[in-house]
Amino acid sequence: MRIGITCYPTYGGSGVVATELGIELAALGHEVHFISYSQPFRLSGRDEGIYYHEVPVSSYPLFEFPPYDLALASRMAEVAEFNELDLLHVHYAIPHSVSALLARQMLAAKGRRLPFVTTLHGTDITLVGLDRSYLPITRYAIQESDGVTSISNYLKEKTVEDFGVTRGIEVVTNFVNCDVYTPIADESRRSVARSRLARPEEAILMHLSNFRPVKRVVDVVRIFAQVVRQVPAQLVLVGDGPDRSAAEWLAHDLGIHSKIHFMGKQERVNELLPLADILLMPSELESFGLAALEAMACKVPSVATRVGGVPELIDDGETGLLYPVGDIDGMALGTLSLLKDRDRLAAMRDAGRKTAQKRFCSSLVVPQYVRYYEAVLSGQSGDSGQ
Ligand code: GMT
């Protein structure tokens, strides 16, 4: 198949899923064309069967807001025509599904078919999409898509409830490449790698996100402050975003900044995650929680919040620990209990890796997308927009 993929190319779970999907599809022999305003950050160097088409957005004195969605629609139609794409797959509904709808109409006027699949990821439904200025058009573009997938049952139900969407939605979960995200099997190699971040007796807690308010990075620092009072530990924060400065200030105010590593944005998180003992994910909301899945595959359990689609990934007490949002004391106690009970932690590490392999490995999930594309192309995906 020749597949066009559009996503937000910057730091963020939906862009990561879209990019990893493109890489996996290309490895299966499909031709993949990314159409976006810049090259997705995880793409570099892995481009066999992958093409990237930039969307140029011209400015003009009249435009206070250059219309990216229109430029994207034009480029989608162009790329689809020149490269004979079979379908488009857009990640994050706003505005990508609307641009795809326009591109489909433009090509239909020329007698060409360009079906598109929209994947719902999270705040496109739970936050941004609910804004009245976006809701009607987002609902329309979802309803009119040739195929719609959602990353969890939770998000599917929210889309039906909050948007009144009546068309079929297929749940295709987030996935992880279990050969790329692996634990470090050799304990002495792991110790050497860990020694760059911590002393042998210190535990390593990690957090990985885009530091938006929904991730509650400040809670991460507060949880760590309680933990480090009782056990020697270091905190590694991977990523960057609006709440980084608040987290840095808090670390200084609490006098624990020397124990916290702000690593900024990192491309090879698969090399960092296996160094951790526990991942902290105290999010306000997660439609799935990709970071926790990537950690699980590396044998790192999460102490997280029981929100959105997280319970569909983490089995509380078996592959991680779940708490109410804002329960900093609970999450600190849970983290301490695991650090002090190494047998329980080891059992959780193994159980997490097994879950990642059995249910969420790319080799299982990516074929679900391929089957769905085939259903869309043959007009059997449930409801079709055309
Ligand atoms: O909804 C968002 O915040 C955007 C999105 C992103 O691009 O970062 O994150 C969502 O998509 C990820 C990949 O499908 C999911 O694993 C995250 O749980 C989800 N984030 C939220 O729901 C907050």
Boltz pocket constraint, residues with backbone or C-beta under 6 A from the ligand:
constraints:
  - pocket:
      binder: B
      contacts: [[A, 8], [A, 11], [A, 12], [A, 13], [A, 14], [A, 15], [A, 17], [A, 120], [A, 121], [A, 122], [A, 123], [A, 124], [A, 151], [A, 174], [A, 210], [A, 214], [A, 285], [A, 286], [A, 287], [A, 288], [A, 289], [A, 290], [A, 291], [A, 308]]
      max_distance: 6.0
